[in-house]
Amino acid sequence: GIAKDLTKLGGKTVTKLVTPEGKDTRLFRLVSLLTGWKNSLKGVGYFLGSALLDVSYEAALGFMIGLIVFAMPFAVFGLDKNLGTAKKKNSSLKEIFVFDNFNLNVLSLARLFLFASRDFWFEVPLPFYLRSPDCQGLGPDYTCSPEDEGSCTRGAVCDPSLDYCTNVNTGGGCGGPGLDRVVVGAFLGGYIILYGQVQSWTPQLVTGPLNQTPPNKITEVFWGMINCYPTLIAAIVVYASEAFISYQLTSMIVWLVVIIVSFAVIFAINSSIHSFLVVKYAKSDKVAVSVGFYYMSNALGRLMGTLGSGFLYTYAGGTVENLMGYDPGSDGRLGLAACFLAGTISSFLAAFITIWIKDDQSGLKCGNCTIIYPKEDQDETNQEENRQP
């Protein structure tokens, strides 16, 4: 984990060092491209990892190590040796924790909640829910034969010591579509690949056509509020729609795909803007320290979301009715709905905190329409109004 984050830190820092001052649009495109392709490759890793686990855990680790070994020569021989060396002197531990960059501090706090908004439902609850079987196909009423793989409902397993269908993972609850491990891995990997590609092309396909390049804090508040909608709709649909209550499998999958794809696109735009702003606000002589502090907030947000999601998914779902002495676990549907709601609240907090950043000069456009005029234009308009008799 430390090695991975140091690699990310180095990559993000280089974008600032190789971009001339004042070239914000160029910096935005470079940061988006680098961060987006990094996330797309992470998505490929999700898929390969889930597939290789069917072979063995050692095979999965060995293959991933092989990929790192393959990449090492490019880093060792392809990068400028002067990158990453201190121009004056290395920062001391005391200097690292001097929080004198107001905009960066506020953005880091917003980042904490932005990534918690995803990890409240993505990292733990979603894969558990996708793997969990229908609650109605478990317990002594559903006898089975270990030799007959189709004797249990999708996602359930036949316990040879009991001769009835049980949950493949009681801790994951029940009520989900019961998908295979490789399918779930492809689901998660596809999300991250899509997220990374949208992130890479945000300047060209989203903020550019909307005249929001380079973005500022108002741009992030705008997209941060939009980020609340997919998870809010997801919480309502999973909790209250007939598709999930009556276990209509096809409708459940369609709803989940639409919601998750929508969130991936919007979240990628937010993350791309965040990644640019942190490099923009970082001081040139302390860019590594600034980006490192920002990523620390990112990690805290993910930790908060992951731990909180496990608690919500387990306890908000309550306990499913005991099936003649068999405990199937918690209700995954209610647990997932609670996690989506927590993600919505985190998205709102991230957008609200971003308002405090002192970066109001550029205003906000949406194509040819000006939603918020730049501060200079507002000052000129006020002066003209004051001059009128």
N, C-alpha and C positions, 0 to 999 in steps of 0.2 A: 504493500500500500504506500509506504513512504517513497519507494523507488518510482512508482507510477506517478505520484503527485509531483515529485521533483522533475520528472520528464515533462509533465504538463506545464509546470512552472517555467522550465527552460524554453519550451516552445512558444508560450505566450509572451515571454519577456523579449525574445528575439524580434518579434514583430514591431515592437516599439523602437528597438535599437537600429533596425535597418530602414525605418521610415522617417523621412525628413520632417521637421517640425512644421505644423500647419497643413500637412497633407492628410486631413482626417478621413476623406473619402477613400483614399488609397489604404489607409490603416484599417478602416472598417472592412473593406473587401478582403484584405490579407488575414485579419483575425478570424473573420467568418469562414474563409476557405480552410484555414488550418484547423480550427476547432471542429468544423462540420465533418471533415474527412476523418478526423480522429474519432469522432463519435460513430461514424458509419462503420469504421473498422472494428470498433467495440461491439457493434451489433453483429457483425460477422462472427466475432468471438463468442457471443452468446449462443448463436446457432450451432457453431462447431462444437462448443463445449457440451451442449445438451445432446448432440448426436454422438459424440465420442464417449459420453458416459455410459452409453449402451454397450460399448466395447469394454472399457475399464476406466477407472479414475486415473490410473497411472498413464494410460494412453492419452487422455485429455491433457494432463500436465505436460507430458513429453512433447506433444504437438505444439502447445503454446510456447514452450521453451524454445523449440525449433524456430518458430516465427521471430522471436526476439533475437536469437543468434543470427538469423538471416538479415535482420535490420541493422545490427551493430556496425558492420563495416561502413555503411553509408553515413552513420553518425561520426565515426572515428576519422574517416578520411575525407568526407565530403563537406564538413563544416569548417568555417574560419576559426583558427585556433585562438584568435583574440576575443571571440565571443565568450561572455561569461567571466571575464577577468576584471577585477576591480580596477578602476582608473586611478583612484587615490589610495584608499585603504578599505579593508573589509569592514562591514558593519559589526558593531559589538551587539551583544544580546540586549543591552540597555537601549541601544538605538533602534532595534527592531520593534520594540513595543512602545514607541513614541507615537501616539495617535494624534498627529497634528494635521492630518489631511481630512478635513470635514467631509467633503464629497465622497471620498473613498470609504470613510467609516459608515456613512449612511447607506451607500450602495452595498457594502458588505453585509449590513444588517438586512437589507432588502433581499439580497441573494440568499441569505439563510432561509427566509420564508419562501422564496421562489422555489428552491429545490426541495424544501419540505413539502410543498404543494404537490410535487410529483411522487416523492417517495412515501407519502402517507398512504398511497394505494398501489404503486407500481411494483416496487421491489419485492415485497412480501405478500400482501393480500391477493394481488391479481394472479400470480402463478399458483398459489394455493387454491384460489377459487376455481381457476380453469381446470385444475387437476381433480377437484373434489367431485364425488358422484352425487346423484340424486338421493335425497334423504329417504325417499319412499322405497328404494330398492335394497335397504340394509336391514339386518337383524334376522332373528330366528324364523320369521315368516317366509324368508327367501332362501330356501335350501339350494344347495349347489353341489357340483362334483368337481374336484380339483382337475380331473382330466378334461372336462368340458370348459374351454375358455369362454364360451358365450353364455354360460349359465348365470352370470351376474350382470347387473346393469353396467352401463358404460362408466369406467373409472373405479368400480368396486372390484374387490378380489375375493376369491373363495378361500376361506381359512380352513385348511385340512383338519385342524383339531376340533373345529366346531361344525363343519359341514354346512355353513350358511355364509351369505355374502356380508363382507365387512368393509369398512372404509380403508382405502390404501394408506391414508395418513390421518388418524383421528384429529391431530392438531390442526389440520387444514380445514376441518369442518366438513359440512356437506351442503348440497344445494346447487353445485356448479355443474358445468357441462361434462365433466369427467374426461377431459382430453388427454391424449398420450403425451409423455414427457417431451418427445421430439417436436410434436406439434406446438406445445406450449413454448418450447425454446425458439421455434421459428416465429411464433407470435411476438415474443419479446424482442428477438433479434430484428424482425422486420420493423418493429416500432423504432428501434434505435437507429437502424439504417436510414429509415425515412426521416427521422428527426435530424440526423447528421447531414443529409443531403439538403433538406430545407434550410438548415443553418448555413450551409456553404453558399447557397444561392440567394439568401435573404436580400443582400444589397442590390442584386440585379433584378430579382423577380417580385420583391415586395416593397421595400422602402424606397428603392429607386423610382419605380413607376408612380408611387404615392408622393414623391417629392419630400421624402423623409430621410434622405441621405445627405450628410452624415447625421445620425440620430442624436437626440439630446435627452434630457431627463423627462421632458413632456412626452416625447415619443414612447418612452418606456412605460410611463404611467398609462398612456392610451392602450398599448398592447397588454399591459399588466391587468387592466380591468377586463379586457376581452378574454384573457386567460382564465377568468373565473367561470365563464359560461359552460365549457364542456363538462367539467367536474360537477357543477351544480345540476345540470341536466341529467348527468349520469346518476347522481344520488337520488333524484326524484324518480327516474325510470326504474332503477334497480329496486328501490323500496316500494313503489306504488303501482308499477305497470303490470297489466295482466300477463304479459309475456314472461316475467320473472316469477310472479306469484304462482301461476299455473304451470310453470316449467315447460314453456314452449321453446324447445331447444333451438330451432332455426332462428326464431325471432330474437332470442337471447344473444346468439352469436352475431347476428347482423347489428343489433344495437351496440354491442361491445366494440365491434370493429369500427363502426361509424364514429362513436364517441372517442375511442382511443386514437384513431387517425386524426380527428379534428384537434384533439389536445396536442398530439405530436407536432402538427404544423404550427399551431399558435405558440406552444411552448418553445419551439425551435427559434421562432422570431424573437421572442423575449430573451432567450439565452444568447442569441447572436448580438443583440443590442447591449446586453449586460457585459458580454465579453469585450466589446469595443469600448464601452464607457470606462471599465476598470483600467484598461491600458491608456486611455485618454487622460484620465484623472491622475494616473500615477506620475510621480516626479521622475524626470529622466535619470537623475543620479540615484534613485531609490526604487527603480522599477521592479526589481526582483523581490525586494522586501514588501512592496505594495501589493504585487500580484500574489505573493505567498500569503499575506494576511487575508486577502480576499478569498483565496482558496481554502483557508482555514475556516472561514465563515461558511463556505460552500459545504465543507465536510461536516460541520456542526449541524447544518440544516438537514443534511442527509441522515445523520445520526438521529436527530430528533424525529424526523419523519419515519425512519425505519422502526425505531423503538415504539413510537406512538402508534404506528400502524399495527404492530403485533398485538399491542394492548387492546386497541379498538376492535380489530378483527375477531379477537378471541372473546372479549367480554361484552361488546355492544351487540354481538350476535346472540347472546344468551345461550341457553342449552336447549338442544332439540329433545323432544319427548323421549324418555327412555324406552327403547324397543325391547320389551320382554327381557330385561337384564342386560341388553347391549347398549352402550353409550356411543352414538355416532359422532359426537363432537358438537361444536357450535353451529349456528345457522350462518353459513357463509354469505348468503344473500344480504342479510341485515348487517353483518360485519363489513362487507364491501361497501354498502351504501353509507355507513358511518365514516369509512375511510375516505370516500369521495367527498363527503361533506367537510371533513377536516382539511382536505386538499383545497377546497374552495375558499375556506376561511384563510388559509395560508396565502393563497394567491392574492386575495384582497389586501391582506396586511402588507405583502411585498409591494403592491402598487401604491398603497397609502403612504408607506414609509418613504418611497422614492420622491414624493412631493417635496420633502424637506431639502433635497439637493439644490444647491445654488447654481443653476445652469438654465436660465430662462431666456437667453439672448435670441435663440433661433426661432422660437414659436413652434407652431404645429400646422402642417398642411396635410390634406388628404386629396391627392391629385391636384386639380386646379383650384380647389376650394381651400381657403385659409380658415382654419378652426380657431387658432390662437395666433394673433399677430406677433411678430418679433418685437422685443422690448424697444428697439430703436424706433420702429414704426409707430408704436403706441405713444412714445414720448413726443414724436413729431405731431401726431394727431391731436394730442392734448394741448400742445403749444398753439396749434392753429385754432382750436376751439377757444382757447383763452384770449387770442388776439381779436376774435370776432366781437363786434359791438353788441 
